[in-house]
Amino acid sequence: MPEYIESVRVLLPILTTLIAPYFIWRFRDNEDLREGASFIAGLLTFAGVISLAPAVLDGKVWTYTPFVLYPGISIKFVVDGLSMVFAIVASFLWMFATFYNIGYMRGLKEHAQTRYYFCFAVAIFGAVGVAFSGNVLTLYLFYEVISIFTYPLVAHHEDDEAFEGARKYFVYLMGSSKLFLLPAMILTYVLCGTLDFHIGDLARGMFPASADPTLVSITYALYIFGLAKAAIMPLHNWLPSAMVAPTPVSALLHAVAVVKAGVFSVCRVMLSVFGVDILDKLFLGIPTAYLAAFTILVASIIALTKDDLKARLAYSTVSQLSYVIIGVALLTPMAVRGGMVHIAHHAFSKITLFFAAGAIYVAAHEKKISRMGGLGRKMPFTFGAFGLAALSMIGVPPVCGFVSKWYIVNGALQAGQIALLVALLGSTILNAGYFTPILYTAFFKPAHPDVDHSHIQEAPLSMVIPLFLTATISVFLGLYPETFLQFVNVFAK
């Protein structure tokens, strides 16, 4: 295939997401056209990503380098199996989020809707750019695009609480990337002479055999703490604080772009910068797995204490993200595959949970779990979808969360890490502990005495349909896990 055709095909999804914000701004006076532009952009981006899939599944790695800034330093794009997992999730769920946004934003008559859709689109541009990044510099630039353009979304309500949450969000993410990620990138260039990822071999990373082990270990630690979007403790507190944002933004933060960019970047760094051999030789993987296990358990325990639905879901996200980290850090074939596929499986289930939380707020104006007694009988589709997604978070078959967690648990057995296995099984019990009461309250408890539910019905169809479909897809991915596993298998061959 001629090189210019390859470059166009690689750039098409990125260019589509880059152009979309212009049309959203251009149609700011016509909300139908504005939202239509967002949906069409999502559709075109998804089509562009999927067009690359057959070649990737045949073992092809798409590459394109538009700019060389200095020897070993360039803007470079790469599309491999790992790229496809994140890019498919981001582009596909963008369409669902846009459809859902229509019901939410119009239903609550939210202000600044054009700014909202504009920043939402730029955040997806950053996510696709992260997915297709071919080196550390490109990843860093798109990673920062996400941070900058999600700040106005977190601060959307423009009150004291919103600005405080957005400030913490920005300080954590931008501060960690400047303090840790930038020095890690500089050290990588000094030690390797290039910033380009080593693609095609998980065992061998970028670092030469002559690299000083101490400096390599320091560089690794800087990467792990510099990628704070992965929400590993103690750099996690920005995520619950960002819950002041509108619920669709929370879905963007927790399922589509922000945290997925974090765990994807950690996977890319661990496997394409360091490689399994170095992580094993320098004993870097297992300590990371234990840090992830600590995050899983502590975040789950905190989630048990939260009565606010979005806060409980926020700590659930902190916990669930570390399943990705623990899977890759275990360095065994099954665990690595389980960790990477959990990027996609968690995304579909978690976006369902946040969509349901938004639908509950629009229909009943309730945020507290203790005040949701009887709501399940009034909103059966919403809470039914919530229940399916909750089963995925717990890890119950046939929903997709079971598949990725099964791989990770078996990977822990392969590694002989019984303590981590116990932590994973304990987290399953904790997950059930904080999701089951929500459903029990909604379906089996009477209405709260201070709440009149007589007028409540399902949220608008533009909200219910997306959350019902994403819940259904979670079941489909559980029954047909090869949907994303085939891309992971190509990457991890």
N, C-alpha and C positions, 0 to 999 in steps of 0.2 A: 504494500500500500504506500503511495507517495507520502513523503514526510509532511507536506502541508495539509493533506487530508487528515492524517493522524493528529496533527496539532489542533485542527479545527474541532475534531471529535472530542479531544480531551478538554479543550477550552469551552466547548458549548455549554455544559451545565454551569460553569463558573460565570460565563458571560451572561447567561440568562438571569441568574440571580443578581448580577451586577446591574443589569438594565432595568429589572423589575421595579426597584425603588423610584426610578425616574417616572415611570408610567403611573405608579401609585400617587406620586406628588402631582403629576400632570392632570390626573382625573380627580383632584381633591374636591371639586365642587359637585361631583356626581358620584354618590356613594356606591351605586350599582357598578359603574365602570371601574371605580377604584378597587373594589373588592373582587370584581371579575378579573382585573389585571393581576392581582395577587394569586388567584386560583389558577389562571392560565399559566403564569410563570412557574408555579409549582408543578403543573402537569408537564410543561415543556422541559423543566429541569429533570424531572423523574424519567421522562422519555430519553433524554440525553444520557443519563446515567445508565439506564437499562440497555441502551444501544451498545455500551461497552462490555456488557456482561458476557456474551458468548465467547468473545476472544479471551477474556480473563479466565473463564472456566476451561478454556483450551490451553492455559498456561502462559498466555501473553501478558506482558507487563507494559502498559502504555506509558510513554515518557515524553515530556516536552519541556524544553528549557528556553523560555522567551528572552531572558536577560542573564548575561554573565557580568557580574559586578567586579570580580577579582578572582584570580585562580582559586578554585575550591569554594567560592562564594557566589551563589546565583539564586535567581528565582526559578524554581524547578517544580514541575508537576509530575506525579507518578500515580498510576492507577493499577492496583493489584487487588488481591482478594480481600485484604483488610480494609482497603479504601472503599471497596464496594459495599461492605457491610454498613459503614457509617453513612456513606453518600445515599444509599437506598433509603435508609431510615429517615434521614433529614429531609430529602426531597419528597418522599411519599407522605410523610406525616405533615409536611407543610400544607398540602392540599386539605387534609382533614382539619388542621388547625384553622385555616382560613374560613372554611365552611362553618366551623364552630364559632369563630370570632364574630361572624355576622349576627348570630343569635344572641351572643353574650353582650357585645358592645351596643347593639341596637336595643336589646332588651333592657339594659340598664341606662340607656341614653348617655353613654360615656362621652366625655369631652376629648378633644385632641385626637380624634380617630385617625386622621391622615398621618400624623406623626407616629401614632401607634403602629399602623400597617407598614409605614416606611421603615421604621427601626426593626420591625419584625422581619422584613424582607432582607435587610442588610445583615441581620444576625444569621439568617440561613445562608447568605453569601459567604460569611465567615466560616460557617460549618462545612459547607462543600469545599471551600478552600483548604481547611484543615484536613479533610478527608483525602484530598488529592495532593497534599504537600509532598514534595520529593526530597526535601532537606529540612534541616532544623530552622534555618532562617525563614523559609516560606511558611512553615508551620507557626513560627512565632508571630509573624505579621498577621496572619489570619486569626490566630488565637486572640490577639489584642483587638482586632476588629470586633469580635464577638463581645469582648468586655466593654468596649466603648459604647457600642450601639444598643446593648441591653440595659445600660444605666438609665436612659430615659424611660424604658419600659418598667423598670423596678420603681422609679420615682413617679410613675404615671399619675397617681392621685394628687400629687403636689401638696400634701399636708406634712406636718412635722414628722409623723410616723413614717411616711413614705420617703422623705428626704433622709431620715436617719438610717432606715434600712438600706437605701441606695448608697449612702455614704460608706457604710460598712462593707457592702458588696464591692464597691469600687476599690476601697483601700485594700481589702484582702486580695482581690484578684490582680489588680495592677501592682500593688506593693510586692506581692510574692513573685510576680514575673520579673520585676525589675531587680529585686534583691537576690533572687536565686536563679531564675531561668536565663537571664542575660549572661551572668558569669558562667553558667554551665555551657552555654553556646560558645563563649570565648575559649573556655578550656578545651572543649571538643575540637575546635579549629586548631588550637595550639598542638594538641596531642595527635590529631589525625591528619591535619593539613587540608581537610575538606569538611563540609557540613552535609554532604549528600548521604542519605540513608543507604545502608547496605541492604539491597532488596534481593530476595530469592533464596536466602539461606538463613534460617532462624539461629543456627548454631554460631555462625561467625558474624560478629558485629563490625563496627567501623574501626575500632581501636587496633593498632598494630601490636604485635607481640612485645615490642620494645617499650610500650607505654608504661609509665610508672604506675604500679598497682594502687598506691596511695592516692595519687591524683585521679585515677580512674574511679576509685571509690568515692572521693569527694565530689567529683562531677556527677556521679549517679545520685548522691544524696541531694545535690542542688536541683537536679531535674525533678526528683520526686516531690520536693517541697515547693518548687517553682510552679508546678502544674496544680495549683490549688483548686482548679475547677473539678478535680477528681474528689474533692471534699474528704480527703484522708485526715483523720484527727491528728493534731489539734487545729489544722487549717480548714475547719468545716463550718464555723459559726456564721459565715456569710450567707449560707444557704437557707437556714431557717429564718434569718433576718429578712431575706428577699421575699418572704411570703406576703409582705405588704402589697405586692404587685397584684394586678388583676389575675384571676385564675388562669386564663389562657396563657399569660406570661409565665406563670408558675409551671404550666405544662411545657412551655418552651424551655424554661430553665432546667426542668427535671427530666424531660424525656427526649427532646428533639436536639437541641443545639448545645447548651452551655455545659452541663455536666457530662454529656456524651463526648463533647470535644475534649474534656479533661481526661476521662478514662481512655478514650481512643489515643490521645497523645501519650499517655503513660504506656499503653501497649506498644505503640510505635517506637517509643524511646527504648523500652526494655528489649524489644525483639529486633529492631532494625538499627539501633545505635550501639547497644551493648552486646546483644546476642546471648543465647542460652549458655554457651561455654564460659564466657567471662563472668556472667552472673553466678554460675555454679562455682567456678574456680575461686572467685573472690568472696564467696559466701554472702552475696547481696540479695539473692532471691528469697530465701527462707525468712530472714528478718523482716523483709517487706511483707511477706505473707502474714507474719505474726502481727505486724502493725495493722494490716487490713482486718485481721480477725478481731483485734481489739476494737477497731472502729465499728465492725459489724455488731458486736455484742453490746457495746456501750450505747450506740445510737438506738438500737432496738429497745434497750431498757428505758432510755429517755422517752422514746415514742410511747411507751406504755403509760407515761404520766401525763400526756397531753390530751386535753379535752377539745381543743380547737382542731378541726378536721385537717386543715391545711398544714398545721404545725406537726401533727402526727405523720402526715404523708411526707413532710420535709425530712423528718428524722428517719423515716423509712427509706427515703432516697439515699441519705448519707450511708445507711447500712447496706443497701442493695448495690451501690456503686462499688463497694469494696469486694463484692463477689468477683467482679471483673479483675480487680487487682490481685486478689488472692489466687485466682485461677492461673493467671499468667506467671505470677511470682513462684508458684510451685514448680514450674519448669518441666512438668511431665506432659506427655502428648495429650492425654485426655483433659487434664486441667487447663492447659493453654487453650484448647479448642472450646471448652466450656466457658472460660472467661471471656473469650472474644465473641462468642455467639450470644452471651448474656447482654452485650451492648444492644443488640437488636431486640431480644426477647423482653428485656426490662423496659425498653422504650415503648413498645406497644401496650404493655400492661400498665405502666405508670401514667402514660398519657390518658388512658381510660379512667384511672382513678381521679386525676385532676379534672378531666372533663366532667366527671360525675359530681365532683365537689362544686364546680362552677354551676352546673345545672341545678343542684340543690339550692345554691345561694340565689340564683335568679328566680326559681319557682317558689321557694319558701323563706328566703332571706335568713337562713340559718347557717351558722358556722360551728356551733358547739355540738359535739356528739351527744351530750346528755340531753339536748333539746330536740333530738331527731326521732323520738319515740313515735312509732306509727307512720313515719314518712315512707317507709318501704312499701306500705300498702297503697299509698297515694301515688308513688312514683316507681312502679314495679320495674319498668325497663331500665331506668337509671340505676336503681339499686341492684337489679339483676346483673347488669354489666359490671357494676362495682364489685359484686361478689365473684364474678369470673376472674377479674383482674386481681382481686385479693388472693384467690387460690393460686394464681401464678406467682405472686410475691411469696406466698408460703412455700410453694414448690410442690403442689398437688397435681398429679396427672388428671386429665390429659392436657392441661394448660402449659404454655411454652416454658414458664419458669422452671417447671420440673426438669425439662431436658437439660438446660444449662447447669442447673444445680446437681443433677445426676452425674454429669461429666466432671464437675469440679470435685464432688465427693469421691468419685472413683480415682481422680487424679491425686487426691490426698492419700488414698490407700496405696497408689503406685509409689508415691514418695515416702511412704512409711511414716507420715506425719499424723499420728493418732491424736495428738492434742488439737491440731487444726480440724481433724475430722469431728471431734467432740464439739468444738466451737461451731462448726457448720450445722451440726444436728441441733445444738442448743439454740442457734439463731432461728431455726425452723419453728421451734416451740414458741419462741418470743414473737415471731411474725404472726403466728396463729393467735397469740395472746393479745396483740394490739389490733388485729383486723376483725376477729370474731365478734367482739363486743359491739362494733359498729353495726354489723349486720343484724345481730340479735336485737339491739335497741331499735333499729329501723323497722324490723318485721314483727317482733314479738312483744315489745313493750308498748304500753298505752301512751297516748300523746302527753307531752309535758303539760302540767296544769296551767302554766302561764302562756301556752301557745294554742292558737286557734288554727287547726289544719283543715277546717271545713271547706275552704275555698281553694286549697292547693291541688294542683294537677301537674302533669309532666311539663318540663320546660319546653320551649319551642322546638319544633322538629329539626331545625338547623343545628341544634345542640344535641338532641337525643340521637339522631341518626349517626353522627360521627362517633359518639362514644359507644353506641351499640355495635358499630362496624369494627372499631378497634378492639373491642372485647372479643368479637367473633374471630378476628384475625389472630388474636392471642391463642385461641383454641386451635385454629388451623395450623399455626406454627408449632403447636405441641404435637399435633397429629402428623405433620409433615415437616419435621425439623431440618430436613436437608435443604429447605428453602434458603437458609443462611449458612448452614453447615457446609454446603458445597463450596462457598467462597472461602470459608475458614480453612477447609481441607486443602484447597489450592494454595493458600498462603502458607500453611503449616506443613506442607508435604515433606 
